[in-house]
Amino acid sequence: MLRRRAQEEDSAVLIDMAFPKAQKGSSYGSTAHTSEAGNQQMGSPAKPLIDFVLVWEEDWKLGRHQDRVTQDKTDTPEIWRETFLENLRLAGLNIDQHNVQDEATTVHYILLSAPWSVLCYYAEDLHLKMPLQELPYQASNWSASLLQWLGIPNVMLEPVPDTPPEYYSCQFKASKLSRFLGNDNQDTFFTSTKRHQILFEILAKTPYGHEKKGLFGIDQLLTEGVFSAAFPLHDGPFSAVPESTEVSQRQVLFQYWARWGKWTKYQPLEHVRRYFGEKVALYFAWLGFYTGWLLPAAVVGTVVFLVGCFMVFSDIPTQELCHSSDNFDMCPLCPDCSFWLLSSACTLAQAGRLFDHGGTVFFSLFMALWAVLFLEYWKRQSATLAYRWGCSDYEGIEERPRPQFAATAPMTALNPVTQEEEPHFPEKLRVHRMLASSVVLLVMVAVVVMCLVSIILYRAIMAVLVSKSDNALLSAWASRIASLTGSVVNLVFILILSKIYVVLAQVLTRWEMHRTQTMYEDAFTLKVFIFQFVNFYSSPVYIAFFKGRFVGYPGNYHTLFGVRNEECAAGGCLIELAQELLVIMVGKQVINNVQEVLVPKLKGCWQKLCSRRRKLGVGAHPAPWEADYELLPCEGLFNEYLEMVLQFGFVTIFVAACPLAPLFALLNNWVEIRLDARKLVCEYRRPVAERAQDIGIWFPILEGLTHLAVISNAFLLAFSSDFLPRAFYRWTRARDLRGFLDFTLARAPPTFTAAHNRTCWYRAFRDDDGHYSQTYWTLLAIRLAFVIVFEHVVFSVGRVLDLLVPDIPESVEIKVKREYYLAKQALAENEALIGASEAKDDQPLSSEPSLGLPA
């Protein structure tokens, strides 16, 4: 039932500023009594752990804070900050403040920690899973299991200290604290990542003004400049401290994961998950899995390329072209261009044979099946990791509404799963907003198409200008020079438009009002990917399927805005497509890697330079919160995912044109894993640990790319490659392909010959009058039949593989049933006794000692 919020009603779904009142003698997941909120007694540390840090700066040169003081005193940043901190105290948090001051500025550090009672309350409220029973550790690397079965030494395996154990777990219930492992130690019962999740939940929902105006949450305060930063602390320095014998989690990750020398070793994913959370760990698990699967693809692709290298010098049609001398006088490439000899394109034809031969067909089929198997086995791996990390039911049941959605939703409704009142936004209105966003997306796609048309015109005009050069070498390579420079200009357009649209997509996605963070991220990801797909792939698609198709013939050439349509070079369009892929794919990878290395370094140097003054007089060793404040804020994993998924598209969709694409992807990913790991461990502030069930909407995108790759490669082999014309000629004319070059050329029409008083040739299956010949129509039928057969075979085999490979391993299904049994046993036992005790007002819920919650 929908219920519109009353004007005077406060948004209770955000956060209760006081806990439910503790009844007399009640217990709430406690092992000791307390006298007041936030004070810890038995079993508690003398000095509470620092769970979160808030920072703001004060500039004394200006004689006031760096905040913008408004006319309404109740809305000033100072009042917002004081109200926010006071509400955090009411929520039960311990707050400590440290200041670092010099002549110009004062930096205020607010150190937050959560007492045991607060942790128990929110752990239950957030449905956090806690361990019930420890399991023996089992290696999750398929290659490790295979090498062990074969008895081959595994050089990639390296023992990592302090490996987190695997548990059966269930949702935390404070009344059942004694059933969970480690309940005797309040200091270690909640891991650091779970403490961070609880603190961030409180920070994200705590108001600092009228909630109806959206005045709540740390994100909004950071946007307004009320706070400079908000982050959990790293676990000490990443490098080993000489005088210390203990090794922190961060030091273990640096020593065994983030160092460049570890590129041949398995990633310690359990350690990554324990320190950074499931969302980060799933990204690195997927990236490592994808990189491992690229290895066989790179090996096969390299072999196919080497086969092409050997075939260049033994291919009869290529030899005929190179030794044709003056036999084939080719028609001009533009109205003002001169005639040219086909033999001058010998080098281009040889380069084309590197990628266009019989092995390409095999490799295209291999990569199509490779992509299907890769996704099937990743589903199994993802299901295994989601179970091991306690996130199997996260998105469907446990995920709560986004704080921004909760504050701005116009009404509430009953959640059919939890049976609780939740903020609600009308679905019809959301659909209208999504349609409006789609219109904006179409406009941006139109901008990309306009840029593509401009690149096409640029290449055509540049080819004409260079062909008129007096330099014979430049004139012969006019088409290739125009194509190469056009690829570079296209890459520049791509990078500029990408930056613009990402910002636009963020605004549109916030406006659409998605309920959960997963829904928000999926909508944002889909928008950006559709645009980036068109942005990155439009030029390769044009070269692969449109360039050279609508040229016409001598005397009747087709034009675009008065400029003659482009033709494929003598080596064919496949070599141009390979060049375009290498420029965009490799160029983008190089630029991204340089940015990922240099930009954090430059930003870090600037951050340290700005904070150097504050270190004077404070001591040689800054406090941990000061050291972490000098690091860069973590910007999430979206750009990393986008980069890898676009790379997956290049590796699969156009692999028929460039067998070396998997090799370049493999080399890049070996660098990417350690580069991303080093940024997280050494250069970024510690991100808030986020839970995730899988890699989100990226998996459906990968499935869509896989299906598109099958169709794309079928059309590439059928229409852009010489494979079918050669096969047809071998079956009908000569098995050794002698005379194939003459078979692919057509003579200029008599009208054109008479006008120029010269006979010339051009590449096409046409008769002397310029009409399509019977051979053209026969080949067209063969090509269409090949496309149908190719995609049906691949999709059928893929479907069979999908049925043969179960999505969830049998061992995981057994563990899920076992965990469900243990959870039911742990949480349902003695329910009758507890219900009876709850009926007695003056009796505690259990025989355990009580720890009263703050009122």
Buried (B, 14 or more C-beta within 10 A) or exposed (E): EEEEBEEEEEBEBBBEBEBEEBBEEBBBBBBBEBEEBBEBEEBBEEEBBBBBBBBBBBEEEEEEBBBEEEEEEEBBBBBBBEBBBBBBBBBBBBBEEEEBBBEEBBBBBBBBBBBBBBBBBBBBBBBBBBBBBEBEEEEBBEBBEEBBEEEEEBEEBEEBEEEBEBBBBBBBBBBBBEBBBEBEEBEEBBBBBBBBBBBBBBBBBBBBBEBBEEBBBBBBBBEBBBBBBBBBBBBBBBEBEEEEEEBBBBBBBBBBBBBEEBEEBBBBBBBBBBBBBBBBBBBBBBBBBBBBBBEEBBEBBBEBBEBBEEBBEEBBBBBBBBEBEEBBBBBBBBEEBEBBBBBBBBBBBBBBBBBBBBBBBEBBBBBBBBBBBBBBBBBBBBBBBBBBBBBBBBBEEBBBBBBBBBBBBEEBBBBEEEEEBBBBBBEEEBEEBBEEBEEBBEEBBEBBEEBBBBBBBBBBEBBBEBBBBEEEEEBBBBBBBBBBBBBEBBBEBBBEBBEEBBEBBEEBBBEBBBBBBBBBBBBBBBBBBBBBBBBBBBBBBBBBBEBBBEBBBBBEBEEEEEBBBBBBBBBBBBBBBBBBBBBBBBBBBEEBBEEBBEEBEEBBEEBEEEBEEBBEEEEEEBBBBBBBBBBBBBEBBBBBBBBBBBBBBBBBBBBBBBBBBBBBBBBBBBBBBBBBBBBBBBBBBBBBBBBBBBBBBBBEBBBEBBBBBBBBBBBBBBBBBBBBBBBBBEEEEEEEBBEBBEBBBBBBBEEBBEEBEEEBBBBBBBBEEBEBBEBBEEBBEBBEEBBEEBBEBBBEBBEEBBEEBBEBBEEBEEBBEEBEEBBEEBBEEEEEEEEEBBEEEEBBBBEBEBBBBBE
